[in-house]
Amino acid sequence: MNKHDYDLFVIGGGSGGVRAGRLAAELGAKVAIAEEYRVGGTCVIRGCVPKKLLVYGSRYSSAFADARNFGWTSEDLRFDWPTLIGNVRREVDRLNGVYTRTLEKAGVRIILDRAVLEGPHTVRLANGAASISAKTILVATGGHPMIPKLRGSEHLISSNECFRLERLPASIAIVGAGYIGMEFASIFAGLGVKVTVLHRGDQVLRNFDADLRDGLAEAMRKRGIDIRTNTETAGIEKEDGGYRVHFKRGDSLHAGLVMAATGRLPNTMGLGLDKAGVDLGWNGHVVVDEFSRSSVDNIYAVGDVTDRVNLTPVAIHEATAFAETVFNDQATPVDYAMIPTAVFSDPEIGTVGLSEEAAREMGHVVDIYKIAFRPLKYTLAGRDEKMLMKLVVDMATDKVLGCHILGPDAAEIVQMAAIALKMGATKAQFDMTMALHPSASEELVTLRHKWQAPTPMAGSDAAA
Ligand SMILES: Cc1cc2nc3c(=O)[nH]c(=O)nc-3n(C[C@H](O)[C@H](O)[C@H](O)COP(=O)(O)OP(=O)(O)OC[C@H]3O[C@@H](n4cnc5c(N)ncnc54)[C@H](O)[C@@H]3O)c2cc1C
């Protein structure tokens, strides 16, 4: 007889928890999952999915502007925020239902409650009287926005609140220039809000390739977004019609809303991990080994709560590997090399592999191939914006170590390029690949010259 109530108890019904719970149940385990907010987690409820829908919505303003030279005129263009956000919320509700039904179909018991650990095998629910025991516990509690400790920080909203706004402000100041800050800057600007990005560093998007960082900042400024680097926020004060944001150097700015996009922290506070003897890292993340096992043998953790690579596909991969390891007897580590990622700003970024700077720091001697050109569509539209493509190539092996794109559809292009890089493709193999014409991505397989000269291709400005 099983001495525990469940084979697996999952805390957190987000990307990682749902995948792990479903797979373990399909492999025959008796599984329960506790979710304190809504099944689907950050990605589905207040992250990737609703954000991408807002990105689509915000890009119509530039699409309408670009359409004029293609012969389209539209009188009386108006934007209605309640329509967009209402439809986004309806889609989120639908997905919440899909995730819930998927778990139920697999036989997972869903408990809509907060769960905390009481010991290595015991969990207590916030609204439950008795403790629940499980042979294995998976912590998949994700993360939450980090709100900086500033004077008046109670006035700050985070990405969470952006999905709940009843009306758009006339202006917004966004503190932080990481990917979430840059994405929301583009969303708000596209919807007609005056946007100021406040960043204490000297360029946006730390850790991305320098050409992408410079290119994005320049393009967003051209689109009217005020990006202020080397600007440290000191405090926020309520004033008529919004807030006054004070900077450390003494000046200030008025904004209708102020958003913090200053990073995220793992959800481990008050989770009882100390009672179970689980080791935590410097920012409170659960420390795990290559199989996502914590310092306690039967307690595992996946996703953002482990602060490895905080992306949905990574959480899902870790969850799949966990289920294989623990419930299918196949010890499966996760391979973190060549994870593609995007910034859904406007223009957008797609990137995979090493930045030029990281490659050099790691001791690679590299050749750089890059081109900045006006995509065909922009030539007719009259949009003065360049698309950037860059390959970082290891000189010794000819392997493509990094592929970085700024411009339309960068994310879609990089997802495909990631397959080649993952397979260890060389620059010579990129060159052997026939171009698909006319497309922007054909530039990736026609980059003949190191570093400087644009390769002439018919159908883009590079041909000029
Ligand atoms: C604005 C935004 C945009 C993003 N965009 C992208 C993107 O474009 N692409 C991408 O790949 N990633 C994106 N991410 C990151 C992505 O959402 C996360 O990496 C992913 O959701 C992590 O999954 P997870 O399972 O670790 O945690 P989560 O999805 O956060 O799930 C954790 C769940 O645990 C629940 N929980 C926490 N504590 C408890 C408890 N004690 N008891 C019960 N339940 C609990 C929470 O309510 C939550 O539902 C974005 C994130 C944000 C915030």
PDBQT file of the ligand as one rigid body, heavy atoms in Angstrom, charges set to zero:
ROOT
HETATM    1  C1  LIG A 501       5.567  40.037 -18.836  1.00  0.00    +0.000 C 
HETATM    2  C2  LIG A 501       6.277  38.740 -19.112  1.00  0.00    +0.000 A 
HETATM    3  C3  LIG A 501       6.510  38.361 -20.404  1.00  0.00    +0.000 A 
HETATM    4  C4  LIG A 501       7.152  37.169 -20.693  1.00  0.00    +0.000 A 
HETATM    5  N1  LIG A 501       7.374  36.840 -21.985  1.00  0.00    +0.000 NA
HETATM    6  C5  LIG A 501       7.983  35.677 -22.289  1.00  0.00    +0.000 A 
HETATM    7  C6  LIG A 501       8.172  35.297 -23.645  1.00  0.00    +0.000 A 
HETATM    8  O1  LIG A 501       7.829  36.035 -24.572  1.00  0.00    +0.000 OA
HETATM    9  N2  LIG A 501       8.754  34.100 -23.898  1.00  0.00    +0.000 N 
HETATM   10  C7  LIG A 501       9.164  33.265 -22.877  1.00  0.00    +0.000 A 
HETATM   11  O2  LIG A 501       9.673  32.180 -23.165  1.00  0.00    +0.000 OA
HETATM   12  N3  LIG A 501       9.007  33.619 -21.571  1.00  0.00    +0.000 NA
HETATM   13  C8  LIG A 501       8.427  34.790 -21.261  1.00  0.00    +0.000 A 
HETATM   14  N4  LIG A 501       8.228  35.130 -19.945  1.00  0.00    +0.000 N 
HETATM   15  C9  LIG A 501       8.745  34.227 -18.888  1.00  0.00    +0.000 C 
HETATM   16  C10 LIG A 501       7.790  33.051 -18.658  1.00  0.00    +0.000 C 
HETATM   17  O3  LIG A 501       6.502  33.536 -18.404  1.00  0.00    +0.000 OA
HETATM   18  C11 LIG A 501       8.299  32.215 -17.491  1.00  0.00    +0.000 C 
HETATM   19  O4  LIG A 501       9.628  31.831 -17.756  1.00  0.00    +0.000 OA
HETATM   20  C12 LIG A 501       7.461  30.959 -17.288  1.00  0.00    +0.000 C 
HETATM   21  O5  LIG A 501       6.115  31.275 -17.055  1.00  0.00    +0.000 OA
HETATM   22  C13 LIG A 501       8.013  30.160 -16.099  1.00  0.00    +0.000 C 
HETATM   23  O6  LIG A 501       7.185  29.063 -15.824  1.00  0.00    +0.000 OA
HETATM   24  P1  LIG A 501       7.149  28.447 -14.358  1.00  0.00    +0.000 P 
HETATM   25  O7  LIG A 501       6.334  27.211 -14.448  1.00  0.00    +0.000 OA
HETATM   26  O8  LIG A 501       8.511  28.350 -13.811  1.00  0.00    +0.000 OA
HETATM   27  O9  LIG A 501       6.413  29.521 -13.459  1.00  0.00    +0.000 OA
HETATM   28  P2  LIG A 501       5.026  30.270 -13.630  1.00  0.00    +0.000 P 
HETATM   29  O10 LIG A 501       4.498  30.171 -14.988  1.00  0.00    +0.000 OA
HETATM   30  O11 LIG A 501       5.246  31.618 -13.046  1.00  0.00    +0.000 OA
HETATM   31  O12 LIG A 501       4.043  29.435 -12.702  1.00  0.00    +0.000 OA
HETATM   32  C14 LIG A 501       4.182  29.412 -11.318  1.00  0.00    +0.000 C 
HETATM   33  C15 LIG A 501       2.801  29.254 -10.720  1.00  0.00    +0.000 C 
HETATM   34  O13 LIG A 501       2.935  28.919  -9.343  1.00  0.00    +0.000 OA
HETATM   35  C16 LIG A 501       1.887  29.535  -8.619  1.00  0.00    +0.000 C 
HETATM   36  N5  LIG A 501       2.316  29.566  -7.221  1.00  0.00    +0.000 N 
HETATM   37  C17 LIG A 501       3.348  30.245  -6.687  1.00  0.00    +0.000 A 
HETATM   38  N6  LIG A 501       3.480  29.948  -5.375  1.00  0.00    +0.000 NA
HETATM   39  C18 LIG A 501       2.493  29.047  -5.092  1.00  0.00    +0.000 A 
HETATM   40  C19 LIG A 501       2.124  28.347  -3.910  1.00  0.00    +0.000 A 
HETATM   41  N7  LIG A 501       2.788  28.492  -2.766  1.00  0.00    +0.000 N 
HETATM   42  N8  LIG A 501       1.064  27.509  -3.970  1.00  0.00    +0.000 NA
HETATM   43  C20 LIG A 501       0.370  27.338  -5.121  1.00  0.00    +0.000 A 
HETATM   44  N9  LIG A 501       0.688  27.972  -6.264  1.00  0.00    +0.000 NA
HETATM   45  C21 LIG A 501       1.750  28.803  -6.255  1.00  0.00    +0.000 A 
HETATM   46  C22 LIG A 501       1.757  30.898  -9.291  1.00  0.00    +0.000 C 
HETATM   47  O14 LIG A 501       0.479  31.457  -9.046  1.00  0.00    +0.000 OA
HETATM   48  C23 LIG A 501       1.974  30.527 -10.758  1.00  0.00    +0.000 C 
HETATM   49  O15 LIG A 501       0.749  30.278 -11.420  1.00  0.00    +0.000 OA
HETATM   50  C24 LIG A 501       7.571  36.319 -19.620  1.00  0.00    +0.000 A 
HETATM   51  C25 LIG A 501       7.346  36.691 -18.301  1.00  0.00    +0.000 A 
HETATM   52  C26 LIG A 501       6.707  37.895 -18.042  1.00  0.00    +0.000 A 
HETATM   53  C27 LIG A 501       6.466  38.284 -16.612  1.00  0.00    +0.000 C 
ENDROOT
TORSDOF 0
